[in-house]
């Protein structure tokens, strides 16, 4: 299906259009972490139970992950502009509904809808970048996207803490959702004017509904026990994992059959023949399994172990957020020149920064930890910025534009699954040590070391790819790929 396409002349408004995509991406990713600091407010103001709180947090991640690939494919087929605007409108309305929810049950329902809408928006952003930008400009655009990913994830606790501190405990949780409204409305209005009406290559292809059912069921069976790991006691939940493997295996066989019959699959399996895509997706999955977990543990330790307020806890991750923005901007400019080497350096920086936090917990086990961990978090943030955006560029750079939405959906589904798996694994280490020994400081250290171990898996994958490229210099480089894209053969 990799047909040669004639690319239109670059739209002069493409950078403004990117700003619209990034604004929508910011609020959708902000909502993966901002709610964590609002849970005490939910208990006090809405009477939420522990089960409700779990679904408010994990339900969003679950539906977000389920929607990514089908929404990405829908954007490939029917137009990314239309899919983006529908998803953004639904997300904004769902945010309003969450803030106005009168009972915990309604809040959970609207939160599930909000996650689905976020999953509709995310793959359109990467697809639009593929379509609007070429060569080095594309790498720069992905660099800015990496900045947004890093900052939004890290800034969630800070923004949530500021809102709750300003509004109060009773209604603070509502403003965690209301904050999306002005950004969502402004982005939607600007998107109507600025998002380009680009050619749609797959508008005559049929949508693979059975593939959606198989993939959705498989991802659901995989993610559900992970996101509910702390709430579902007992081992019965893990019986869903073999079911997930069977469903995803059936999905793979079905997609292969679709391709053999000349029908448009939901996911073009030929994408996985691209080493850059397969390895980049695995690196992303492993990195997000370690990276996202750090903020989960850190906020838990500071608030429950050291008595930090939501605001103070959020302020401690500010060095990481700022450094991540700087690292992503630098990474976006240098990735075409240095390629996978930049990702190796970035992952090494993240691992070093997290080990620095472990040392800080040992040497400064008290209220001053926030100050003691500022430098390690700064180092880790720079490394994170130099990991996410360059890896995204390297992963998607050889993907045909007419498959960019589905490919972006696959990449981001891996990120969501990785985040859920990482929190399940590292959270288990933290809570098990806490239950057996009752010491939050050593539980925090063991949890962080587990997260570092997962990040080192991503580092090993990146080093393996770097060595392969050095041993086979005849392989196509990023710069050569960029030139290929400019010539219209991407």
Residue, then its C-alpha position, 0 to 999 in steps of 0.5 A: x500500500x506504499x503508493x508514491x504520493x505527490x506532496x503539496x507545497x509546505x503550508x506557510x501556517x504549518x508552525x501555527x497549526x503545530x501549535x494547535x496540535x501541541x495545545x491539545x496534546x498538552x491538556x490530554x497528557x496533563x490529565x494523565x498525571x494532574x488527577x493524582x494530586x486531586x485524590x484527597x480533594x475527591x474524597x473530601x468534596x465528592x465522597x469518592x471511594x478508593x475504587x472510584x479514585x482508582x477508576x478516575x486515574x486508571x480508567x482514563x489511561x485504559x480508554x486512552x490506550x484502547x482508542x489510539x490505533x483505531x483513531x490513528x487509522x481512522x485519521x489516515x483514512x478519513x482525514x486527520x484534521x477532521x478526526x483531530x477536531x472531533x476528538x478535541x471537541x469531545x475531550x473539551x466537553x468531557x472535561x466540562x462534564x467531569x468538573x460538573x459531575x454530581x456523583x462518583x459514578x458520573x465522574x468515572x463515566x465522563x472520565x472514560x469518555x475523556x480518555x477515549x477523546x484523548x486517544x483520538x487526538x494523540x495519533x493525529x498529532x504525530x500523523x499531521x507532523x509527518x504530513x506537514x513537515x519534511x526532513x530536518x523540519x520534521x525532526x524539529x517539530x517532533x522535538x517540540x512535541x517531545x518538549x510537550x510530552x515531557x513538560x505536560x507529564x511532569x507539570x501535572x502534579x504542579x498544576x494540580x497542586x496550584x489549583x487545589x491550593x488556590x480553590x480549596x479542598x472541596x472544589x479543587x478537584x473540579x478545577x483540575x478538569x475545568x482548566x482544560x476548557x479555555x485551552x480546549x476551546x481556543x485550540x478548537x477555534x484556532x484549529x478550524x482556521x489553521x489546520x490544513x485540509x491535506x490529501x487523504x490517501x486511504x479515503x476509499x479503503x474499508x475500515x477494519x472493524x473486526x481488527x478493531x475488535x480483536x486489537x481492542x479486546x487484546x489491549x483491554x485484557x492486557x492493560x486491565x490487570x496492570x492498571x488495577x494491580x493495586x486494587x484487585x487483590x489476588x492472582x486471578x487477575x493475571x489470568x487475563x494476560x494469556x487471554x491478551x496474548x491469544x487475542x493479540x496473536x489472533x489480531x496479528x493473524x487476521x491483519x496478515x490475512x487482510x494484507x494477503x487478500x489485498x485489503x487495507x489492514x488496521x495496522x500494516x504489519x510491514x511497518x515491523x519490517x522497518x528496524x527503526x520502527x520496531x526497535x524504536x517502539x520497544x525502546x519507547x515502551x520500556x522507557x515509559x515503563x520506567x519514566x512514568x513510574x518515577x513521578x508516581x513513586x515520588x509523589x507518593x513518597x513525598x506526600x504520604x511519607x514526608x507529609x508534603x502538600x500537593x503543591x509542594x510535591x508538585x514544585x519538587x518536579x519542576x527541575x525535571x519539567x524545565x530540563x525536559x523542555x530544554x533537552x527536547x528542544x536540543x534533541x530535536x535539532x541534533x537528531x538528524x546529525x547524531x541519530x540513535x547516539x543521542x537516545x543512548x546519551x539521553x537514556x544514560x542521563x535519565x538513569x544517572x539522574x534517578x540513581x542520584x535521587x536514590x542517593x539523595x533519599x539515603x543522605x537526606x531522608x527528610x523534609x529537605x529531600x526536595x532540595x537535595x533531589x533537584x540536581x538529579x532531577x535536572x540531569x534526568x530531565x535533560x536526558x528525558x528530553x533527549x530521549x523522547x523526541x529523538x526516539x519518536x523521530x527515529x521511529x517514525x521517520x521511514x513510515x509512509x505518510x499514509x500510514x503515519x496515524x496508525x503507526x503513531x497510534x501503535x507507538x503511543x499504545x506501547x507508551x500507555x501499556x508501558x506506563x501501566x506495566x511499569x506502575x504495576x511492577x514498581x508499585x508492587x516493589x514499593x508496597x511490598x517492601x513497605x508492608x514487610x518493613x514499614x520504612x518508606x525511605x527504603x521502599x522508595x529506594x527499592x522502587x526507584x532502583x526497579x524503575x532504573x532497571x527498566x530504563x536500562x532495558x531501553x538503554x540496552x536496546x538503544x546501544x544494540x541498535x547503535x552498534x548495528x548501525x556502526x557495523x553496517x554503515x551502508x544502512x540508510x541514515x536518518x539524514x539520507x531518509x530525510x532527503x528521501x522524504x524531501x524527494x517524495x519517496x518517504 
